[in-house]
Amino acid sequence: MRDETQAYAERLRQAGVKVQSHVLPGKAGWIPENKVAGTDWSPQEHKLVDLFSDFFRQAGAKAIAA
């Protein structure tokens, strides 16, 4: 779905919508459902946390106590 989402982001840009897009490192393709829990996601984990944190910070979300 990478190609499809990149094409969608490009159409949004062409329509004047501000877009952030990122291609994450690591696994490619679909991971069978029974192997998701056993998959090492550490290469993507920190990058995903940072991207989501930045997105919500820019959107004005307030931090909550853990």
N, CA, C and O atoms as CSV, one atom per row, in Angstrom:
chain,resi,resn,atom,element,x,y,z
A,1,MET,N,N,0.813,-1.198,0.000
A,1,MET,CA,C,0.000,0.000,0.000
A,1,MET,C,C,0.859,1.266,0.000
A,1,MET,O,O,0.327,2.376,-0.020
A,2,ARG,N,N,2.156,1.107,0.022
A,2,ARG,CA,C,3.026,2.274,0.021
A,2,ARG,C,C,2.803,3.142,-1.211
A,2,ARG,O,O,2.649,4.359,-1.099
A,3,ASP,N,N,2.786,2.520,-2.379
A,3,ASP,CA,C,2.631,3.289,-3.616
A,3,ASP,C,C,1.300,4.034,-3.650
A,3,ASP,O,O,1.232,5.183,-4.086
A,4,GLU,N,N,0.241,3.364,-3.184
A,4,GLU,CA,C,-1.081,3.980,-3.189
A,4,GLU,C,C,-1.146,5.183,-2.253
A,4,GLU,O,O,-1.723,6.215,-2.595
A,5,THR,N,N,-0.550,5.043,-1.071
A,5,THR,CA,C,-0.603,6.159,-0.123
A,5,THR,C,C,0.275,7.316,-0.574
A,5,THR,O,O,-0.055,8.478,-0.338
A,6,GLN,N,N,1.399,7.000,-1.226
A,6,GLN,CA,C,2.234,8.078,-1.759
A,6,GLN,C,C,1.508,8.820,-2.883
A,6,GLN,O,O,1.605,10.043,-2.980
A,7,ALA,N,N,0.787,8.092,-3.725
A,7,ALA,CA,C,0.029,8.733,-4.802
A,7,ALA,C,C,-1.084,9.609,-4.222
A,7,ALA,O,O,-1.342,10.702,-4.725
A,8,TYR,N,N,-1.741,9.129,-3.165
A,8,TYR,CA,C,-2.799,9.913,-2.521
A,8,TYR,C,C,-2.224,11.187,-1.907
A,8,TYR,O,O,-2.813,12.261,-2.030
A,9,ALA,N,N,-1.079,11.065,-1.251
A,9,ALA,CA,C,-0.430,12.243,-0.664
A,9,ALA,C,C,-0.079,13.254,-1.752
A,9,ALA,O,O,-0.222,14.460,-1.546
A,10,GLU,N,N,0.371,12.779,-2.888
A,10,GLU,CA,C,0.713,13.685,-3.985
A,10,GLU,C,C,-0.529,14.398,-4.521
A,10,GLU,O,O,-0.469,15.586,-4.840
A,11,ARG,N,N,-1.637,13.694,-4.620
A,11,ARG,CA,C,-2.884,14.343,-5.069
A,11,ARG,C,C,-3.331,15.406,-4.070
A,11,ARG,O,O,-3.813,16.468,-4.466
A,12,LEU,N,N,-3.173,15.127,-2.782
A,12,LEU,CA,C,-3.507,16.128,-1.767
A,12,LEU,C,C,-2.614,17.357,-1.907
A,12,LEU,O,O,-3.095,18.488,-1.837
A,13,ARG,N,N,-1.319,17.138,-2.104
A,13,ARG,CA,C,-0.391,18.263,-2.300
A,13,ARG,C,C,-0.812,19.112,-3.496
A,13,ARG,O,O,-0.832,20.341,-3.424
A,14,GLN,N,N,-1.148,18.444,-4.594
A,14,GLN,CA,C,-1.559,19.159,-5.799
A,14,GLN,C,C,-2.832,19.967,-5.567
A,14,GLN,O,O,-3.068,20.971,-6.239
A,15,ALA,N,N,-3.648,19.526,-4.613
A,15,ALA,CA,C,-4.886,20.238,-4.285
A,15,ALA,C,C,-4.645,21.335,-3.254
A,15,ALA,O,O,-5.582,22.015,-2.837
A,16,GLY,N,N,-3.381,21.510,-2.838
A,16,GLY,CA,C,-3.056,22.577,-1.898
A,16,GLY,C,C,-3.121,22.187,-0.437
A,16,GLY,O,O,-3.064,23.050,0.439
A,17,VAL,N,N,-3.239,20.899,-0.162
A,17,VAL,CA,C,-3.304,20.423,1.220
A,17,VAL,C,C,-1.885,20.160,1.718
A,17,VAL,O,O,-1.087,19.523,1.031
A,18,LYS,N,N,-1.573,20.659,2.930
A,18,LYS,CA,C,-0.261,20.406,3.526
A,18,LYS,C,C,-0.187,18.928,3.922
A,18,LYS,O,O,-1.068,18.414,4.612
A,19,VAL,N,N,0.855,18.267,3.483
A,19,VAL,CA,C,0.983,16.824,3.690
A,19,VAL,C,C,2.353,16.495,4.264
A,19,VAL,O,O,3.365,17.064,3.854
A,20,GLN,N,N,2.373,15.581,5.208
A,20,GLN,CA,C,3.623,14.992,5.683
A,20,GLN,C,C,3.592,13.531,5.254
A,20,GLN,O,O,2.580,12.855,5.434
A,21,SER,N,N,4.668,13.049,4.702
A,21,SER,CA,C,4.703,11.630,4.350
A,21,SER,C,C,6.057,11.052,4.729
A,21,SER,O,O,7.084,11.727,4.658
A,22,HIS,N,N,6.035,9.803,5.127
A,22,HIS,CA,C,7.241,9.122,5.576
A,22,HIS,C,C,7.198,7.683,5.087
A,22,HIS,O,O,6.140,7.053,5.086
A,23,VAL,N,N,8.329,7.172,4.679
A,23,VAL,CA,C,8.460,5.755,4.353
A,23,VAL,C,C,9.271,5.137,5.483
A,23,VAL,O,O,10.426,5.502,5.708
A,24,LEU,N,N,8.658,4.209,6.181
A,24,LEU,CA,C,9.294,3.613,7.350
A,24,LEU,C,C,10.264,2.513,6.947
A,24,LEU,O,O,10.058,1.836,5.940
A,25,PRO,N,N,11.322,2.334,7.732
A,25,PRO,CA,C,12.285,1.275,7.439
A,25,PRO,C,C,11.712,-0.094,7.803
A,25,PRO,O,O,10.769,-0.201,8.586
A,26,GLY,N,N,12.285,-1.106,7.235
A,26,GLY,CA,C,11.965,-2.445,7.710
A,26,GLY,C,C,11.080,-3.265,6.819
A,26,GLY,O,O,11.192,-3.223,5.594
A,27,LYS,N,N,10.200,-4.012,7.441
A,27,LYS,CA,C,9.384,-5.027,6.790
A,27,LYS,C,C,8.661,-4.501,5.561
A,27,LYS,O,O,8.226,-3.350,5.518
A,28,ALA,N,N,8.544,-5.358,4.576
A,28,ALA,CA,C,7.803,-5.017,3.367
A,28,ALA,C,C,6.753,-6.094,3.129
A,28,ALA,O,O,6.967,-7.265,3.441
A,29,GLY,N,N,5.640,-5.693,2.586
A,29,GLY,CA,C,4.584,-6.655,2.291
A,29,GLY,C,C,3.732,-6.959,3.513
A,29,GLY,O,O,3.901,-6.369,4.580
A,30,TRP,N,N,2.821,-7.888,3.326
A,30,TRP,CA,C,1.904,-8.264,4.405
A,30,TRP,C,C,2.555,-9.303,5.295
A,30,TRP,O,O,3.240,-10.206,4.814
A,31,ILE,N,N,2.339,-9.172,6.587
A,31,ILE,CA,C,2.847,-10.149,7.543
A,31,ILE,C,C,1.665,-11.016,7.947
A,31,ILE,O,O,0.642,-10.494,8.391
A,32,PRO,N,N,1.786,-12.338,7.800
A,32,PRO,CA,C,0.665,-13.202,8.184
A,32,PRO,C,C,0.238,-12.932,9.626
A,32,PRO,O,O,1.074,-12.730,10.507
A,33,GLU,N,N,-1.059,-12.933,9.846
A,33,GLU,CA,C,-1.622,-12.586,11.156
A,33,GLU,C,C,-1.003,-13.398,12.289
A,33,GLU,O,O,-0.777,-12.869,13.378
A,34,ASN,N,N,-0.730,-14.664,12.046
A,34,ASN,CA,C,-0.196,-15.509,13.113
A,34,ASN,C,C,1.281,-15.234,13.410
A,34,ASN,O,O,1.835,-15.835,14.330
A,35,LYS,N,N,1.929,-14.346,12.659
A,35,LYS,CA,C,3.339,-14.041,12.895
A,35,LYS,C,C,3.573,-12.615,13.393
A,35,LYS,O,O,4.712,-12.243,13.675
A,36,VAL,N,N,2.518,-11.819,13.503
A,36,VAL,CA,C,2.675,-10.421,13.909
A,36,VAL,C,C,3.287,-10.318,15.302
A,36,VAL,O,O,4.213,-9.535,15.516
A,37,ALA,N,N,2.780,-11.101,16.249
A,37,ALA,CA,C,3.270,-11.016,17.629
A,37,ALA,C,C,4.735,-11.431,17.734
A,37,ALA,O,O,5.453,-10.932,18.600
A,38,GLY,N,N,5.185,-12.331,16.871
A,38,GLY,CA,C,6.558,-12.803,16.931
A,38,GLY,C,C,7.531,-11.992,16.089
A,38,GLY,O,O,8.715,-12.321,16.015
A,39,THR,N,N,7.043,-10.942,15.459
A,39,THR,CA,C,7.886,-10.126,14.588
A,39,THR,C,C,8.605,-9.055,15.399
A,39,THR,O,O,8.012,-8.434,16.281
A,40,ASP,N,N,9.873,-8.842,15.101
A,40,ASP,CA,C,10.653,-7.803,15.781
A,40,ASP,C,C,10.348,-6.450,15.142
A,40,ASP,O,O,10.752,-6.185,14.010
A,41,TRP,N,N,9.643,-5.608,15.867
A,41,TRP,CA,C,9.249,-4.298,15.353
A,41,TRP,C,C,10.175,-3.190,15.830
A,41,TRP,O,O,9.922,-2.020,15.546
A,42,SER,N,N,11.250,-3.532,16.554
A,42,SER,CA,C,12.092,-2.488,17.138
A,42,SER,C,C,12.677,-1.514,16.121
A,42,SER,O,O,12.820,-0.338,16.455
A,43,PRO,N,N,13.029,-1.929,14.885
A,43,PRO,CA,C,13.542,-0.924,13.949
A,43,PRO,C,C,12.520,0.177,13.636
A,43,PRO,O,O,12.897,1.324,13.395
A,44,GLN,N,N,11.245,-0.168,13.642
A,44,GLN,CA,C,10.209,0.811,13.330
A,44,GLN,C,C,9.654,1.518,14.559
A,44,GLN,O,O,9.147,2.635,14.458
A,45,GLU,N,N,9.747,0.877,15.712
A,45,GLU,CA,C,9.067,1.367,16.912
A,45,GLU,C,C,9.420,2.808,17.264
A,45,GLU,O,O,8.525,3.636,17.432
A,46,HIS,N,N,10.687,3.116,17.378
A,46,HIS,CA,C,11.087,4.464,17.796
A,46,HIS,C,C,10.702,5.500,16.745
A,46,HIS,O,O,10.260,6.598,17.081
A,47,LYS,N,N,10.869,5.150,15.484
A,47,LYS,CA,C,10.506,6.071,14.407
A,47,LYS,C,C,9.006,6.353,14.439
A,47,LYS,O,O,8.592,7.505,14.302
A,48,LEU,N,N,8.188,5.319,14.618
A,48,LEU,CA,C,6.736,5.503,14.683
A,48,LEU,C,C,6.328,6.372,15.863
A,48,LEU,O,O,5.505,7.276,15.720
A,49,VAL,N,N,6.905,6.098,17.028
A,49,VAL,CA,C,6.586,6.894,18.219
A,49,VAL,C,C,6.936,8.358,17.978
A,49,VAL,O,O,6.151,9.248,18.306
A,50,ASP,N,N,8.101,8.607,17.411
A,50,ASP,CA,C,8.513,9.989,17.132
A,50,ASP,C,C,7.577,10.668,16.131
A,50,ASP,O,O,7.184,11.817,16.331
A,51,LEU,N,N,7.221,9.963,15.058
A,51,LEU,CA,C,6.341,10.551,14.042
A,51,LEU,C,C,4.965,10.884,14.609
A,51,LEU,O,O,4.440,11.972,14.371
A,52,PHE,N,N,4.377,9.947,15.362
A,52,PHE,CA,C,3.062,10.204,15.946
A,52,PHE,C,C,3.127,11.316,16.987
A,52,PHE,O,O,2.232,12.159,17.050
A,53,SER,N,N,4.179,11.325,17.802
A,53,SER,CA,C,4.334,12.388,18.799
A,53,SER,C,C,4.423,13.754,18.136
A,53,SER,O,O,3.765,14.702,18.563
A,54,ASP,N,N,5.239,13.853,17.091
A,54,ASP,CA,C,5.364,15.121,16.362
A,54,ASP,C,C,4.035,15.542,15.756
A,54,ASP,O,O,3.658,16.711,15.832
A,55,PHE,N,N,3.318,14.588,15.153
A,55,PHE,CA,C,2.029,14.894,14.533
A,55,PHE,C,C,1.060,15.478,15.557
A,55,PHE,O,O,0.462,16.528,15.319
A,56,PHE,N,N,0.904,14.804,16.692
A,56,PHE,CA,C,-0.050,15.272,17.694
A,56,PHE,C,C,0.402,16.577,18.337
A,56,PHE,O,O,-0.435,17.419,18.661
A,57,ARG,N,N,1.705,16.764,18.530
A,57,ARG,CA,C,2.216,18.020,19.074
A,57,ARG,C,C,1.878,19.170,18.126
A,57,ARG,O,O,1.413,20.222,18.565
A,58,GLN,N,N,2.110,18.972,16.832
A,58,GLN,CA,C,1.812,20.007,15.841
A,58,GLN,C,C,0.316,20.276,15.735
A,58,GLN,O,O,-0.101,21.384,15.397
A,59,ALA,N,N,-0.486,19.258,16.025
A,59,ALA,CA,C,-1.940,19.420,15.964
A,59,ALA,C,C,-2.484,20.116,17.209
A,59,ALA,O,O,-3.673,20.428,17.279
A,60,GLY,N,N,-1.613,20.359,18.193
A,60,GLY,CA,C,-2.034,21.075,19.388
A,60,GLY,C,C,-2.502,20.183,20.521
A,60,GLY,O,O,-3.105,20.662,21.481
A,61,ALA,N,N,-2.228,18.887,20.418
A,61,ALA,CA,C,-2.643,17.976,21.485
A,61,ALA,C,C,-1.851,18.266,22.753
A,61,ALA,O,O,-0.666,18.593,22.698
A,62,LYS,N,N,-2.511,18.144,23.873
A,62,LYS,CA,C,-1.875,18.371,25.165
A,62,LYS,C,C,-1.402,17.036,25.737
A,62,LYS,O,O,-2.099,16.028,25.629
A,63,ALA,N,N,-0.227,17.034,26.338
A,63,ALA,CA,C,0.308,15.824,26.963
A,63,ALA,C,C,-0.544,15.449,28.167
A,63,ALA,O,O,-1.080,16.318,28.854
A,64,ILE,N,N,-0.666,14.151,28.417
A,64,ILE,CA,C,-1.400,13.675,29.591
A,64,ILE,C,C,-0.433,12.931,30.498
A,64,ILE,O,O,0.597,12.424,30.052
A,65,ALA,N,N,-0.781,12.876,31.772
A,65,ALA,CA,C,0.050,12.142,32.726
A,65,ALA,C,C,-0.134,10.652,32.493
A,65,ALA,O,O,-1.253,10.176,32.301
A,66,ALA,N,N,0.959,9.931,32.511
A,66,ALA,CA,C,0.892,8.477,32.280
A,66,ALA,C,C,0.549,7.748,33.551
A,66,ALA,O,O,0.449,6.521,33.551
